[in-house]
Amino acid sequence: MLLNQFLMLGAVLFCIGVYGVIVRKNAVLVLMSIELILNSVNINLLAFSLRNNSVDGHTFALYVIAVAAAEVGVGLAMVLLMYRNRRSVGLDELSEMKG
Amino acid sequence: MLASDVLVAQNVGFAIIAAIMVIGALRVVTTKNVVHAALWLVVVLAGAAAQYVLLAAEFVAITQIMVYIGAVMVLFLFGTMLTRARIGAEQDLNNKNGIIGLPIAVLLLATMLIALNDGFKSEKLPVDAPVVTTQQVSDQIFGPYLLPFWALSFVLLAAAIGAIVLARRD
């Protein structure tokens, strides 16, 4: 197996995630796109871990998974709060800071 | 190149799983239905777990399945159902000027693919690498990476308390 095939898969997933973050308006879908980005990073970490014959990449992949779980918890709580206050989860309606 | 250097079964498996993952990821960012997006995300995450197994990372693969598919997806589905009672397709999921996302993503992808092709052209992964055992991973986490592990524990605790405080009705 080539190293590049895993790195390119990670790059494709990363770009799809970036596209989702830019295009989507629904906050839950933006969080899902962020999950795509974090997973592509994990694939890269594990590929380089296998290439360098070390275990460090595994450790960081596990930490990334834990941070992603925390991020989803807080993010969805914020989405819930936003829905309760505004009856909407559209991110472009949060425009109070616009001058 | 010896015939034993080419792992045919692994390469075919990689190609099939990668194709499924890319299709699933594209559906996540294009579908009109939030619940369908969550279910396509499950496909992508399961494919990622399979790729981790191909990369000799069993423990991370199992963790991926338990944490992502078990816990995070349930959170997503709860979030969807608590914020939108509607299950069917919706029209206003995308930004009005979101079309600029397409050239940005394509340019980013082109840059990354060119850079990867330059940097790691036909560099091979070791063929007979041993599977990384859970013992090795835990030796790393509870040895040199103990301090980040503690920090991460506090991050998770703070996130749990913060989520409860934010979502509580008072």
Boltz contact constraints between the chains, C-beta under 6 A:
constraints:
  - contact:
      token1: [A, 1]
      token2: [B, 7]
      max_distance: 6.0
  - contact:
      token1: [A, 1]
      token2: [B, 10]
      max_distance: 6.0
  - contact:
      token1: [A, 1]
      token2: [B, 125]
      max_distance: 6.0
  - contact:
      token1: [A, 2]
      token2: [B, 124]
      max_distance: 6.0
  - contact:
      token1: [A, 3]
      token2: [B, 120]
      max_distance: 6.0
  - contact:
      token1: [A, 3]
      token2: [B, 123]
      max_distance: 6.0
  - contact:
      token1: [A, 3]
      token2: [B, 125]
      max_distance: 6.0
  - contact:
      token1: [A, 4]
      token2: [B, 116]
      max_distance: 6.0
  - contact:
      token1: [A, 4]
      token2: [B, 120]
      max_distance: 6.0
  - contact:
      token1: [A, 7]
      token2: [B, 116]
      max_distance: 6.0
  - contact:
      token1: [A, 8]
      token2: [B, 116]
      max_distance: 6.0
  - contact:
      token1: [A, 9]
      token2: [B, 18]
      max_distance: 6.0
  - contact:
      token1: [A, 11]
      token2: [B, 112]
      max_distance: 6.0
  - contact:
      token1: [A, 12]
      token2: [B, 22]
      max_distance: 6.0
  - contact:
      token1: [A, 13]
      token2: [B, 25]
      max_distance: 6.0
  - contact:
      token1: [A, 15]
      token2: [B, 105]
      max_distance: 6.0
  - contact:
      token1: [A, 15]
      token2: [B, 108]
      max_distance: 6.0
  - contact:
      token1: [A, 15]
      token2: [B, 109]
      max_distance: 6.0
  - contact:
      token1: [A, 16]
      token2: [B, 25]
      max_distance: 6.0
  - contact:
      token1: [A, 16]
      token2: [B, 29]
      max_distance: 6.0
  - contact:
      token1: [A, 18]
      token2: [B, 105]
      max_distance: 6.0
  - contact:
      token1: [A, 19]
      token2: [B, 29]
      max_distance: 6.0
  - contact:
      token1: [A, 19]
      token2: [B, 101]
      max_distance: 6.0
  - contact:
      token1: [A, 19]
      token2: [B, 105]
      max_distance: 6.0
  - contact:
      token1: [A, 20]
      token2: [B, 29]
      max_distance: 6.0
  - contact:
      token1: [A, 22]
      token2: [B, 101]
      max_distance: 6.0
  - contact:
      token1: [A, 23]
      token2: [B, 94]
      max_distance: 6.0
  - contact:
      token1: [A, 23]
      token2: [B, 98]
      max_distance: 6.0
  - contact:
      token1: [A, 23]
      token2: [B, 101]
      max_distance: 6.0
  - contact:
      token1: [A, 25]
      token2: [B, 94]
      max_distance: 6.0
  - contact:
      token1: [A, 25]
      token2: [B, 95]
      max_distance: 6.0
  - contact:
      token1: [A, 26]
      token2: [B, 93]
      max_distance: 6.0
  - contact:
      token1: [A, 28]
      token2: [B, 34]
      max_distance: 6.0
  - contact:
      token1: [A, 28]
      token2: [B, 79]
      max_distance: 6.0
  - contact:
      token1: [A, 28]
      token2: [B, 80]
      max_distance: 6.0
  - contact:
      token1: [A, 29]
      token2: [B, 37]
      max_distance: 6.0
  - contact:
      token1: [A, 32]
      token2: [B, 28]
      max_distance: 6.0
  - contact:
      token1: [A, 32]
      token2: [B, 37]
      max_distance: 6.0
  - contact:
      token1: [A, 32]
      token2: [B, 41]
      max_distance: 6.0
  - contact:
      token1: [A, 36]
      token2: [B, 25]
      max_distance: 6.0
  - contact:
      token1: [A, 39]
      token2: [B, 48]
      max_distance: 6.0
  - contact:
      token1: [A, 43]
      token2: [B, 51]
      max_distance: 6.0
  - contact:
      token1: [A, 46]
      token2: [B, 52]
      max_distance: 6.0
  - contact:
      token1: [A, 46]
      token2: [B, 55]
      max_distance: 6.0
  - contact:
      token1: [A, 46]
      token2: [B, 57]
      max_distance: 6.0
  - contact:
      token1: [A, 47]
      token2: [B, 55]
      max_distance: 6.0
  - contact:
      token1: [A, 50]
      token2: [B, 55]
      max_distance: 6.0
  - contact:
      token1: [A, 50]
      token2: [B, 56]
      max_distance: 6.0
  - contact:
      token1: [A, 50]
      token2: [B, 125]
      max_distance: 6.0
  - contact:
      token1: [A, 50]
      token2: [B, 129]
      max_distance: 6.0
  - contact:
      token1: [A, 51]
      token2: [B, 125]
      max_distance: 6.0
  - contact:
      token1: [A, 55]
      token2: [B, 132]
      max_distance: 6.0
  - contact:
      token1: [A, 55]
      token2: [B, 136]
      max_distance: 6.0
  - contact:
      token1: [A, 55]
      token2: [B, 140]
      max_distance: 6.0
  - contact:
      token1: [A, 58]
      token2: [B, 57]
      max_distance: 6.0
  - contact:
      token1: [A, 58]
      token2: [B, 60]
      max_distance: 6.0
  - contact:
      token1: [A, 58]
      token2: [B, 132]
      max_distance: 6.0
  - contact:
      token1: [A, 58]
      token2: [B, 137]
      max_distance: 6.0
  - contact:
      token1: [A, 59]
      token2: [B, 140]
      max_distance: 6.0
  - contact:
      token1: [A, 59]
      token2: [B, 141]
      max_distance: 6.0
  - contact:
      token1: [A, 59]
      token2: [B, 145]
      max_distance: 6.0
  - contact:
      token1: [A, 61]
      token2: [B, 60]
      max_distance: 6.0
  - contact:
      token1: [A, 63]
      token2: [B, 152]
      max_distance: 6.0
  - contact:
      token1: [A, 65]
      token2: [B, 63]
      max_distance: 6.0
  - contact:
      token1: [A, 65]
      token2: [B, 67]
      max_distance: 6.0
  - contact:
      token1: [A, 66]
      token2: [B, 152]
      max_distance: 6.0
  - contact:
      token1: [A, 69]
      token2: [B, 67]
      max_distance: 6.0
  - contact:
      token1: [A, 70]
      token2: [B, 155]
      max_distance: 6.0
  - contact:
      token1: [A, 70]
      token2: [B, 156]
      max_distance: 6.0
  - contact:
      token1: [A, 70]
      token2: [B, 159]
      max_distance: 6.0
  - contact:
      token1: [A, 72]
      token2: [B, 72]
      max_distance: 6.0
  - contact:
      token1: [A, 72]
      token2: [B, 75]
      max_distance: 6.0
  - contact:
      token1: [A, 73]
      token2: [B, 159]
      max_distance: 6.0
  - contact:
      token1: [A, 73]
      token2: [B, 163]
      max_distance: 6.0
  - contact:
      token1: [A, 74]
      token2: [B, 159]
      max_distance: 6.0
  - contact:
      token1: [A, 74]
      token2: [B, 162]
      max_distance: 6.0
  - contact:
      token1: [A, 74]
      token2: [B, 163]
      max_distance: 6.0
  - contact:
      token1: [A, 76]
      token2: [B, 75]
      max_distance: 6.0
  - contact:
      token1: [A, 76]
      token2: [B, 79]
      max_distance: 6.0
  - contact:
      token1: [A, 77]
      token2: [B, 163]
      max_distance: 6.0
  - contact:
      token1: [A, 77]
      token2: [B, 166]
      max_distance: 6.0
  - contact:
      token1: [A, 77]
      token2: [B, 167]
      max_distance: 6.0
  - contact:
      token1: [A, 79]
      token2: [B, 79]
      max_distance: 6.0
  - contact:
      token1: [A, 80]
      token2: [B, 82]
      max_distance: 6.0
  - contact:
      token1: [A, 80]
      token2: [B, 167]
      max_distance: 6.0
  - contact:
      token1: [A, 81]
      token2: [B, 166]
      max_distance: 6.0
  - contact:
      token1: [A, 83]
      token2: [B, 83]
      max_distance: 6.0
  - contact:
      token1: [A, 89]
      token2: [B, 83]
      max_distance: 6.0
